[in-house]
Amino acid sequence: MWRQVVSGNIPEGVELIGFDHKWVNADFNPEGLRVCFFNDGEWISAYWNDYQDTYQNSNDVPFLYRPMPASPKGILALCPVCGEDLDPSVMSGKIKVNEKPKKKQIRSTKEMSEPEKIRTEYRNRKVC
């Protein structure tokens, strides 16, 4: 939820997303958003400087702000071939994407636990 900047009502010491109409730039910031930080009564925001190919800090005060969203939960990795989420049960077995089963490890799927079956199917798949 977007909130208007009102002194005394801003969380200190956490990253925020800030918005201001003055920050809109058709080429580099069409949404007018910046990563912001409020601490000791001062705003710090980062904006892209195309002439130097880098982000720079500014003390511009946003018109609106909101908390940074939480990071996604349960996504451990993406498949480098197709870009889809890798199954967490596969990743929990610490299986590397390019790992191939060794001859000694091949067993009948009847002898395997469910996570082992999933990992084996993943390793032996032909296409993502």
N, C-alpha and C positions, 0 to 999 in steps of 0.2 A: 504494500500500500504506500503510495506516495504521500509525503508529508511536507508541509510548507516549513521553511526555515524560520524557526522562532527561537530566540535566545533562551537558554536554560532547558530546552526540550530535546536537545540533540545528543545522541549517545556518543560519548568520547572514547577514543582509542580503538575504534573498530572501522573496518573498511565500509564505505557506503557508496551507493550509486547516486550521482548528482545529475540534475538536469537544469539547463538554463537556455532560454531562446537565443541568447548572445553566443552560445557555444555551437549553434548549428552551422555546419559548413557542408555544402553540397558534395564536395569531393572527399573530405576526410572525416567528417562527423555528421552525417545527415540526420541522426536522431538527437543530437545535442546532449549526449550522455558522457559523463566522465567518472572514473574511479576517484572517490574523494575520501578524505580522512579529516576528522575534526578532533583537535586536541589542544588543550590549554587556551580555548577561546578562539583558535585560528583554524581556518579551512585550508587544506592543501588538496589540489586536484591535479591530475595528470592529463595532458593533451598532446596530440601528435604534432610535431614540427616537421613538415615535409622537406624543408630546405636542409635540415640536418639529419633526416631519417632517424629520428629518435623521439621518445616521449620527454616532455619537460614538465616541471612543476609550476603551479600558479597558486596564488592566494585568492583567486576568484571565488566568491560565495555563490553557491547554486540557488536557484529559485525554489526547486523542490529536491527532496532526497528520499531515499528508501534504503532499507538494509540490503546487504549483499545476499543473494539467494544461497541456500545450503548447497553443498556439493552433492552430486549424485551418489546414491548408496547402492552397493551391490555390483557396480560395474568395475571389474578389476582390469580388464584389458579389451582391446579391439583386435579383431583378426587383421593381420597385415595384408591379407589377400583380398578379402571382400569388405572389410571395414565394419562388420557386424560385431555385436557384443559377444565375447567368448563366454561360454557357459561357466558360471562360478564353480560348479562341481568339478569341471575339468581343470580349472586353474588352481583349485585347492589341492590338487594332487601334484602341483608344481610341474606340470607337463609343459615342455617348451613347444612352441608352435611347429618348429621344424624337426622335432625329435621323432625318430623312427623306432618301433619296437625291436628289441634284440631277439634273436632266435630263441634264446633260453627262456625269455619271458612269455612267449606265446603259450597260452593255455586255452582250454575249452572255455567258452563263455559260461557254461554251466558251473564251473568251478569258481567263477569270479563274483565278487560283490557287485552291487549296483553301481557304485562310483567307478570301479575298475572297468565295468562294461562300457560305461559312458566314455571314459578316457580312451579305451581301446577303439571304440567306434570313431571317436574324434581323430585319433592318430591315423586310422586306416581309411579315412574318407578320401574320395578322389577329388572332389570339387567343393568349394565353400557353398 
